[in-house]
Amino acid sequence: MKNKLYMVVFLSLVMVVVGCASKTLWKSEPNLQQASNDYFDATISPIYMFNAYKGFILNVHNKTTGSIEVDWSNTSYVYAGKKEGGFWFEGIPYGDKKKPVPSDIIAGVIFTKEIYPANFVTLSQLAGAYVHEDMKPGKNGVHLTVNVEGKPISETLTLNFSDK
């Protein structure tokens, strides 16, 4: 009973803080970025939560007849033209967010994953859950590396975020 009361108080405080937060309107130009080559098409679009951009929805379309793989060890978050670390996504324990991540094999046609810059993911001790910090205004994106028959093929996709 006491734990439920604490949870109700905590959730109420969270709603008040979120409700009182500035209602800054963010926009992304463009709202979807795409890259294409002979082996795959890729797109990113922003994930918007709690009045800011937190991550990306990555889509990769395999144009080959075989398998290709997203090489997470060589795929990076990009800010202002510089690589700023890797990505965190569901299935990676928080303590392992900076360790190498196995590649994702794309044997079919379409691959979709929500990805978040690992540098902006923290574990809230209070809530016992992951918290995604805001990405900054400016050029945010993904330096995507896909291995095709053992050969790395890279594409960089960026979106320009503004908070006004």
C-alpha positions as CSV (number, residue, x, y, z in Angstrom):
1,M,0.0,0.0,0.0
2,K,2.8,2.4,0.9
3,N,4.6,1.6,-2.4
4,K,1.4,2.4,-4.3
5,L,1.1,5.8,-2.6
6,Y,4.7,6.6,-3.4
7,M,4.1,5.7,-7.1
8,V,0.9,7.8,-7.3
9,V,2.8,10.8,-5.7
10,F,5.7,10.2,-8.1
11,L,3.5,10.0,-11.2
12,S,1.6,13.1,-10.1
13,L,4.8,15.1,-9.8
14,V,6.0,13.9,-13.2
15,M,2.7,15.0,-14.8
16,V,3.0,18.4,-13.1
17,V,6.6,18.9,-14.2
18,V,5.7,17.8,-17.8
19,G,2.7,20.1,-17.8
20,C,4.7,23.1,-16.6
21,A,7.5,22.5,-19.0
22,S,7.9,25.0,-21.7
23,K,5.8,24.2,-24.8
24,T,8.7,24.8,-27.2
25,L,7.8,23.7,-30.6
26,W,10.5,21.7,-32.3
27,K,10.7,21.1,-36.0
28,S,12.8,19.0,-38.2
29,E,13.9,19.9,-41.7
30,P,13.4,17.7,-43.5
31,N,11.1,15.4,-41.4
32,L,12.5,12.4,-43.2
33,Q,15.9,11.9,-44.7
34,Q,16.8,9.2,-47.2
35,A,19.9,7.7,-48.8
36,S,20.1,5.2,-51.6
37,N,22.8,3.1,-53.3
38,D,22.9,-0.1,-55.3
39,Y,22.5,-2.3,-52.2
40,F,20.0,-0.6,-49.9
41,D,17.7,2.4,-49.3
42,A,17.8,3.9,-45.9
43,T,15.6,6.5,-44.2
44,I,15.6,8.2,-40.8
45,S,12.8,10.1,-39.2
46,P,12.9,11.7,-35.7
47,I,11.3,10.3,-32.6
48,Y,9.5,13.2,-30.8
49,M,8.5,12.7,-27.1
50,F,8.0,15.1,-24.2
51,N,8.5,18.2,-26.4
52,A,11.8,17.3,-28.0
53,Y,13.6,14.9,-30.3
54,K,15.0,11.9,-28.6
55,G,16.1,9.4,-31.3
56,F,15.4,8.1,-34.8
57,I,13.3,5.5,-36.6
58,L,15.7,3.8,-38.9
59,N,14.4,1.9,-42.0
60,V,16.7,-0.1,-44.3
61,H,15.4,-1.7,-47.5
62,N,17.6,-4.5,-48.7
63,K,17.8,-4.3,-52.5
64,T,20.0,-7.4,-52.9
65,T,18.9,-11.0,-53.3
66,G,21.1,-12.0,-50.3
67,S,21.5,-10.9,-46.7
68,I,23.0,-7.6,-45.6
69,E,23.8,-6.5,-42.1
70,V,23.7,-3.3,-40.1
71,D,27.1,-3.0,-38.5
72,W,26.3,-1.3,-35.2
73,S,30.0,-1.2,-34.2
74,N,30.6,1.2,-37.2
75,T,27.3,3.0,-37.1
76,S,27.4,6.3,-35.2
77,Y,25.2,9.1,-34.0
78,V,26.3,12.3,-35.8
79,Y,26.0,15.8,-34.4
80,A,27.2,18.9,-36.3
81,G,29.1,16.7,-38.8
82,K,31.0,14.8,-36.0
83,K,30.6,11.2,-34.8
84,E,29.4,11.3,-31.2
85,G,29.2,7.6,-30.2
86,G,26.9,4.7,-30.9
87,F,23.2,4.0,-30.5
88,W,21.1,2.3,-27.8
89,F,18.0,0.4,-28.6
90,E,15.6,-2.1,-27.0
91,G,17.4,-5.3,-26.1
92,I,20.6,-3.7,-24.9
93,P,21.0,-3.7,-21.1
94,Y,21.8,-0.3,-19.8
95,G,25.2,-1.3,-18.4
96,D,26.1,-2.6,-21.9
97,K,25.1,0.6,-23.8
98,K,28.7,1.5,-24.7
99,K,29.9,-2.1,-25.5
100,P,30.0,-3.4,-29.1
101,V,26.6,-4.5,-30.3
102,P,26.1,-7.5,-32.6
103,S,25.1,-6.7,-36.2
104,D,21.5,-7.0,-37.3
105,I,21.0,-9.3,-40.3
106,I,18.5,-8.1,-42.9
107,A,17.5,-11.3,-44.8
108,G,14.2,-9.9,-46.0
109,V,13.3,-6.7,-47.6
110,I,12.6,-4.2,-44.8
111,F,14.3,-3.6,-41.4
112,T,12.9,-1.0,-38.9
113,K,14.4,-0.1,-35.5
114,E,14.0,2.8,-33.0
115,I,17.5,4.0,-32.1
116,Y,18.6,6.5,-29.5
117,P,22.1,8.1,-29.2
118,A,23.7,6.1,-26.4
119,N,25.2,9.3,-24.9
120,F,21.7,10.6,-24.2
121,V,20.3,7.5,-22.5
122,T,20.4,7.4,-18.7
123,L,18.9,5.1,-16.1
124,S,16.7,6.9,-13.7
125,Q,17.2,5.6,-10.2
126,L,13.9,7.2,-9.1
127,A,11.7,5.8,-11.8
128,G,13.8,2.6,-12.4
129,A,13.5,3.1,-16.2
130,Y,15.5,4.5,-19.1
131,V,15.3,8.2,-19.7
132,H,16.1,9.6,-23.2
133,E,17.6,13.1,-22.9
134,D,16.9,15.7,-25.6
135,M,19.0,15.9,-28.7
136,K,20.3,19.4,-29.3
137,P,19.2,21.8,-32.0
138,G,21.3,21.6,-35.1
139,K,22.3,18.8,-37.5
140,N,21.6,15.4,-35.9
141,G,21.8,12.2,-37.8
142,V,23.1,8.7,-38.4
143,H,26.3,7.5,-40.0
144,L,25.0,4.1,-41.1
145,T,27.3,1.3,-42.0
146,V,25.9,-1.8,-43.7
147,N,28.0,-4.8,-44.6
148,V,27.3,-6.3,-48.1
149,E,29.1,-9.5,-48.8
150,G,31.8,-8.5,-46.2
151,K,32.2,-5.0,-47.7
152,P,31.2,-2.0,-45.6
153,I,29.0,0.5,-47.3
154,S,28.3,3.8,-45.4
155,E,25.7,6.5,-45.8
156,T,25.2,9.5,-43.6
157,L,21.7,10.8,-43.1
158,T,21.1,14.1,-41.2
159,L,18.1,16.1,-40.0
160,N,18.3,19.7,-38.9
161,F,16.4,20.2,-35.6
162,S,15.3,23.7,-34.4
163,D,13.5,24.5,-31.2
164,K,11.7,27.6,-32.5
